[in-house]
Amino acid sequence: MATQLDTAGHGIDSLWAEYKKTGAKALRDQLIVHYAPVVKYVAGRVSVGLPRHVDEADLASYGIIGLIDAIERFEPARNIKFETYAVPRIKGAIIDELRSIDWVPRSVRAKARAVEQSYSKLEATLHRTPTDAEVAADLEMSDDEFQTTLRKISFVGVVALDEVFRGGDHSDRSTLGETLPDSTQGPLDSYEVKETKEALVKAVSDMADREKTVLTLYYYEGLTLAEIGDILGVTESRVCQIHTKAVLQLRAKLADRPEGAGRQLAGDGKVAAARSGA
Protein backbone atom coordinates (compact mmCIF):
# COMPACT_ATOMS: atom_id res chain seq x y z
CA MET A 1 0.00 0.00 0.00
CA ALA A 2 1.33 3.44 -0.87
CA THR A 3 1.69 5.15 2.43
CA GLN A 4 -0.11 8.41 3.04
CA LEU A 5 2.79 9.51 5.20
CA ASP A 6 5.55 9.42 2.59
CA THR A 7 6.82 13.00 2.66
CA ALA A 8 10.30 12.26 1.30
CA GLY A 9 11.52 14.81 -1.22
CA HIS A 10 14.67 15.81 -3.03
CA GLY A 11 17.34 17.02 -0.64
CA ILE A 12 15.72 15.78 2.57
CA ASP A 13 18.59 13.35 3.21
CA SER A 14 21.06 16.21 2.94
CA LEU A 15 18.95 18.31 5.28
CA TRP A 16 18.93 15.51 7.84
CA ALA A 17 22.67 15.04 7.55
CA GLU A 18 23.37 18.75 8.03
CA TYR A 19 20.96 19.06 10.96
CA LYS A 20 22.44 16.07 12.78
CA LYS A 21 25.91 17.47 12.17
CA THR A 22 25.25 21.03 13.36
CA GLY A 23 22.02 20.89 15.40
CA ALA A 24 21.06 24.25 13.91
CA LYS A 25 17.58 25.42 14.93
CA ALA A 26 16.93 26.81 11.44
CA LEU A 27 17.48 23.35 9.95
CA ARG A 28 15.25 21.76 12.57
CA ASP A 29 12.52 24.25 11.68
CA GLN A 30 12.80 23.23 8.03
CA LEU A 31 12.32 19.61 9.03
CA ILE A 32 9.29 20.55 11.14
CA VAL A 33 7.70 22.30 8.15
CA HIS A 34 8.56 19.39 5.86
CA TYR A 35 6.96 16.78 8.13
CA ALA A 36 4.00 18.89 9.28
CA PRO A 37 1.60 16.88 7.05
CA VAL A 38 2.44 13.81 9.14
CA VAL A 39 1.17 15.63 12.24
CA LYS A 40 -2.03 16.60 10.45
CA TYR A 41 -2.54 12.99 9.36
CA VAL A 42 -2.07 11.61 12.88
CA ALA A 43 -4.31 14.29 14.39
CA GLY A 44 -7.03 13.31 11.94
CA ARG A 45 -6.71 9.66 12.92
CA VAL A 46 -6.85 10.43 16.64
CA SER A 47 -9.85 12.75 16.23
CA VAL A 48 -12.06 9.88 15.04
CA GLY A 49 -14.60 9.12 17.75
CA LEU A 50 -13.70 12.09 19.94
CA PRO A 51 -16.36 14.56 21.11
CA ARG A 52 -17.08 17.40 18.68
CA HIS A 53 -15.70 20.03 21.03
CA VAL A 54 -12.19 18.56 20.60
CA ASP A 55 -10.72 20.64 17.76
CA GLU A 56 -8.54 18.78 15.27
CA ALA A 57 -6.36 21.90 14.97
CA ASP A 58 -5.68 21.69 18.72
CA LEU A 59 -4.71 18.03 18.33
CA ALA A 60 -2.26 19.01 15.59
CA SER A 61 -0.70 21.64 17.81
CA TYR A 62 -0.21 19.02 20.53
CA GLY A 63 1.31 16.69 17.95
CA ILE A 64 3.98 19.22 16.96
CA ILE A 65 5.59 18.57 20.36
CA GLY A 66 5.89 14.91 19.47
CA LEU A 67 7.25 15.78 16.03
CA ILE A 68 9.98 17.96 17.51
CA ASP A 69 10.87 15.21 19.97
CA ALA A 70 11.07 12.70 17.12
CA ILE A 71 13.26 14.98 14.99
CA GLU A 72 15.68 15.56 17.85
CA ARG A 73 15.94 11.86 18.72
CA PHE A 74 15.86 10.30 15.25
CA GLU A 75 19.00 8.59 14.00
CA PRO A 76 19.09 8.66 10.18
CA ALA A 77 21.79 5.98 10.15
CA ARG A 78 19.25 3.42 11.31
CA ASN A 79 17.51 1.68 8.48
CA ILE A 80 13.98 2.95 9.18
CA LYS A 81 11.82 5.71 7.75
CA PHE A 82 11.40 8.84 9.82
CA GLU A 83 7.60 8.63 9.48
CA THR A 84 7.62 5.14 10.97
CA TYR A 85 9.62 6.42 13.92
CA ALA A 86 7.68 9.67 14.37
CA VAL A 87 4.03 8.58 14.23
CA PRO A 88 3.92 6.90 17.68
CA ARG A 89 5.66 9.89 19.30
CA ILE A 90 3.29 12.37 17.66
CA LYS A 91 0.30 10.32 18.72
CA GLY A 92 1.72 9.93 22.23
CA ALA A 93 2.13 13.70 22.58
CA ILE A 94 -1.48 14.28 21.51
CA ILE A 95 -2.82 11.69 23.94
CA ASP A 96 -0.62 13.03 26.75
CA GLU A 97 -2.09 16.50 26.31
CA LEU A 98 -5.65 15.20 26.20
CA ARG A 99 -5.02 13.33 29.43
CA SER A 100 -3.38 16.33 31.07
CA ILE A 101 -6.52 18.41 30.61
CA ASP A 102 -8.50 15.46 32.06
CA TRP A 103 -11.33 15.68 29.53
CA VAL A 104 -12.41 12.07 29.98
CA PRO A 105 -14.90 11.59 32.84
CA ARG A 106 -13.50 9.57 35.74
CA SER A 107 -16.48 7.24 35.60
CA VAL A 108 -15.56 6.28 32.04
CA ARG A 109 -11.93 5.69 33.00
CA ALA A 110 -13.10 3.47 35.85
CA LYS A 111 -15.36 1.47 33.53
CA ALA A 112 -12.53 0.99 31.03
CA ARG A 113 -10.25 -0.32 33.79
CA ALA A 114 -12.99 -2.63 35.07
CA VAL A 115 -13.58 -4.11 31.61
CA GLU A 116 -9.86 -4.60 31.02
CA GLN A 117 -9.41 -6.28 34.41
CA SER A 118 -12.35 -8.56 33.71
CA TYR A 119 -10.87 -9.61 30.37
CA SER A 120 -7.55 -10.31 32.08
CA LYS A 121 -9.08 -12.36 34.89
CA LEU A 122 -11.31 -14.42 32.61
CA GLU A 123 -8.50 -14.95 30.10
CA ALA A 124 -6.37 -16.44 32.88
CA THR A 125 -9.22 -18.66 34.08
CA LEU A 126 -10.65 -19.81 30.75
CA HIS A 127 -7.38 -19.88 28.78
CA ARG A 128 -9.15 -18.20 25.88
CA THR A 129 -10.69 -14.87 25.01
CA PRO A 130 -13.93 -14.53 26.98
CA THR A 131 -17.18 -13.79 25.20
CA ASP A 132 -19.11 -10.58 25.70
CA ALA A 133 -21.69 -12.50 27.73
CA GLU A 134 -19.01 -13.87 30.07
CA VAL A 135 -17.48 -10.45 30.63
CA ALA A 136 -20.90 -8.92 31.20
CA ALA A 137 -21.72 -11.62 33.77
CA ASP A 138 -18.40 -11.08 35.53
CA LEU A 139 -19.12 -7.36 35.75
CA GLU A 140 -22.69 -8.11 36.87
CA MET A 141 -24.12 -6.32 33.86
CA SER A 142 -26.75 -7.28 31.34
CA ASP A 143 -25.60 -7.65 27.75
CA ASP A 144 -27.22 -4.32 26.85
CA GLU A 145 -25.46 -2.60 29.76
CA PHE A 146 -22.12 -4.06 28.69
CA GLN A 147 -22.57 -2.91 25.08
CA THR A 148 -23.54 0.56 26.33
CA THR A 149 -20.39 0.64 28.45
CA LEU A 150 -18.25 -0.25 25.43
CA ARG A 151 -19.90 2.52 23.43
CA LYS A 152 -19.18 5.07 26.15
CA ILE A 153 -15.54 4.00 26.31
CA SER A 154 -15.12 4.08 22.54
CA PHE A 155 -16.77 7.47 22.12
CA VAL A 156 -14.74 9.36 24.72
CA GLY A 157 -11.68 7.25 25.38
CA VAL A 158 -8.52 7.52 23.32
CA VAL A 159 -7.82 3.81 23.07
CA ALA A 160 -5.22 2.83 20.49
CA LEU A 161 -3.17 -0.23 19.73
CA ASP A 162 -0.04 1.91 19.96
CA GLU A 163 -0.80 2.38 23.67
CA VAL A 164 -0.74 -1.31 24.53
CA PHE A 165 3.01 -1.15 25.24
CA ARG A 166 3.30 2.46 26.43
CA GLY A 167 5.50 3.53 29.29
CA GLY A 168 4.72 6.22 31.83
CA ASP A 169 7.29 8.87 30.87
CA HIS A 170 6.94 10.03 27.27
CA SER A 171 10.69 10.31 26.89
CA ASP A 172 11.19 6.71 28.00
CA ARG A 173 8.67 5.08 25.69
CA SER A 174 9.79 2.70 23.03
CA THR A 175 8.38 3.33 19.57
CA LEU A 176 7.84 1.11 16.59
CA GLY A 177 11.04 2.41 15.06
CA GLU A 178 13.02 1.52 18.15
CA THR A 179 11.83 -2.09 18.02
CA LEU A 180 13.24 -2.63 14.55
CA PRO A 181 16.68 -4.24 14.57
CA ASP A 182 19.77 -2.38 13.40
CA SER A 183 23.44 -3.16 13.10
CA THR A 184 24.18 -2.03 16.66
CA GLN A 185 21.83 -4.50 18.36
CA GLY A 186 23.21 -7.51 20.14
CA PRO A 187 21.67 -10.98 20.39
CA LEU A 188 19.57 -10.10 23.45
CA ASP A 189 18.07 -7.02 21.76
CA SER A 190 17.21 -9.02 18.66
CA TYR A 191 15.63 -11.74 20.81
CA GLU A 192 13.46 -9.20 22.63
CA VAL A 193 12.25 -7.70 19.35
CA LYS A 194 11.37 -11.17 18.05
CA GLU A 195 9.64 -12.13 21.31
CA THR A 196 7.66 -8.90 21.38
CA LYS A 197 6.34 -9.39 17.87
CA GLU A 198 5.53 -13.06 18.49
CA ALA A 199 3.58 -12.15 21.64
CA LEU A 200 1.51 -9.62 19.73
CA VAL A 201 0.87 -11.94 16.79
CA LYS A 202 -0.31 -14.72 19.11
CA ALA A 203 -2.54 -12.36 21.07
CA VAL A 204 -4.20 -11.09 17.89
CA SER A 205 -4.53 -14.60 16.38
CA ASP A 206 -6.50 -15.75 19.44
CA MET A 207 -9.11 -13.03 18.99
CA ALA A 208 -12.48 -13.34 17.31
CA ASP A 209 -12.56 -12.88 13.52
CA ARG A 210 -14.27 -9.48 13.60
CA GLU A 211 -11.79 -7.99 16.07
CA LYS A 212 -8.86 -9.38 14.05
CA THR A 213 -10.33 -7.93 10.87
CA VAL A 214 -10.76 -4.46 12.36
CA LEU A 215 -7.21 -4.40 13.75
CA THR A 216 -5.75 -5.64 10.48
CA LEU A 217 -7.62 -3.18 8.28
CA TYR A 218 -6.99 -0.23 10.60
CA TYR A 219 -3.33 -0.76 11.53
CA TYR A 220 -1.92 -2.78 8.63
CA GLU A 221 -4.02 -1.57 5.70
CA GLY A 222 -4.41 2.01 6.94
CA LEU A 223 -8.18 2.21 6.38
CA THR A 224 -10.34 4.64 8.29
CA LEU A 225 -13.06 3.43 10.64
CA ALA A 226 -15.67 4.58 8.13
CA GLU A 227 -14.03 2.56 5.33
CA ILE A 228 -13.88 -0.50 7.57
CA GLY A 229 -17.56 -0.03 8.37
CA ASP A 230 -18.39 -0.09 4.66
CA ILE A 231 -16.48 -3.36 4.27
CA LEU A 232 -18.12 -5.01 7.28
CA GLY A 233 -21.55 -3.54 6.60
CA VAL A 234 -21.79 -1.77 9.98
CA THR A 235 -21.70 1.83 11.15
CA GLU A 236 -18.50 3.74 11.90
CA SER A 237 -19.48 3.95 15.57
CA ARG A 238 -19.86 0.16 15.68
CA VAL A 239 -16.35 -0.26 14.21
CA CYS A 240 -15.04 2.16 16.83
CA GLN A 241 -16.68 0.00 19.50
CA ILE A 242 -15.17 -3.20 18.09
CA HIS A 243 -11.76 -1.53 17.91
CA THR A 244 -12.00 -0.43 21.54
CA LYS A 245 -13.01 -3.91 22.69
CA ALA A 246 -10.15 -5.46 20.71
CA VAL A 247 -7.57 -3.15 22.27
CA LEU A 248 -8.90 -3.77 25.77
CA GLN A 249 -8.58 -7.50 25.10
CA LEU A 250 -5.00 -7.08 23.91
CA ARG A 251 -4.10 -5.00 26.94
CA ALA A 252 -5.53 -7.73 29.17
CA LYS A 253 -3.70 -10.50 27.27
CA LEU A 254 -0.33 -8.76 27.43
CA ALA A 255 -0.54 -7.04 30.80
CA ASP A 256 1.12 -9.87 32.72
CA ARG A 257 4.13 -10.25 30.47
CA PRO A 258 7.28 -10.57 32.65
CA GLU A 259 10.26 -8.26 32.45
CA GLY A 260 13.73 -9.45 31.48
CA ALA A 261 13.52 -11.27 28.18
CA GLY A 262 10.70 -8.95 27.18
CA ARG A 263 11.68 -5.53 28.54
CA GLN A 264 9.83 -3.79 25.72
CA LEU A 265 6.60 -5.27 27.01
CA ALA A 266 6.94 -3.94 30.55
CA GLY A 267 4.25 -1.66 31.92
CA ASP A 268 1.89 -0.24 29.35
CA GLY A 269 4.70 0.41 26.74
CA LYS A 270 4.30 0.65 22.95
CA VAL A 271 3.24 -2.06 20.57
CA ALA A 272 5.91 -3.65 18.44
CA ALA A 273 3.86 -4.20 15.34
CA ALA A 274 4.87 -4.33 11.72
CA ARG A 275 3.18 -1.01 10.95
CA SER A 276 2.64 2.32 12.74
CA GLY A 277 0.19 4.18 10.55
CA ALA A 278 -2.56 4.39 13.23
Secondary structure, DSSP 8 states (H G I E B T S, - for coil): ---TT----TTHHHHHHHHHHH--HHHHHHHHHHHHHHHHHHHHHHHTTS-TTS-HHHHHHHHHHHHHHHHHH--TTSSS-HHHHHHHHHHHHHHHHHHHTT-S-HHHHHHHHHHHHHHHHHHHHHSS---HHHHHHHTT--HHHHHHHHHHHHHH----GGGTTB-SSGGG---HHHHS--TT--HHHHHHHHHHHHHHHHHHHTS-HHHHHHHIIIIIS---HHHHHHHHTS-HHHHHHHHHHHHHHHHHHHTT--SSTTGGGSTB-----S----
